[in-house]
Amino acid sequence: RAGARTGRMFAQQPRVQVVDACGNLAPSVQVTVTASVKVFAVRSSLISGIDLQGQLSLQTAAGWANYTTLRLDVATIYSTLEFTATMLGSASSVSFSIAASAPAAACEVQVSFA
């Protein structure tokens, strides 16, 4: 997630692999994988309202769930993505941060009175 910015899809989207008990790809297993975000902060009040955006639930194909639209709309310092699949457990990403995007170009507003 290097270079990730608020309001923009992650440049590097996650790929979740379904594996068997020996760590081998399990291409015949068809499950729905759901993504969520876990944000760590000094005060819990700072993390309310921070939700992962995009298509959060995907059906696996050939053992993979390939995300393409995930993003966060709020800057964070330390976050992880969490992935869950019913009856298969969960997995977490490495930690990452989301930088604030540059503001949109300023527009001049003119007011006139007749």
Secondary structure, DSSP 8 states (H G I E B T S, - for coil): -TT-BTTS--SS--EEE-B-TTS-B-TT---EEEEEEEE--SSGGGTTT--EES--EEE-BTTEEE----EESS-EEEEEEEEEETTTEEEE---EEEB---------------
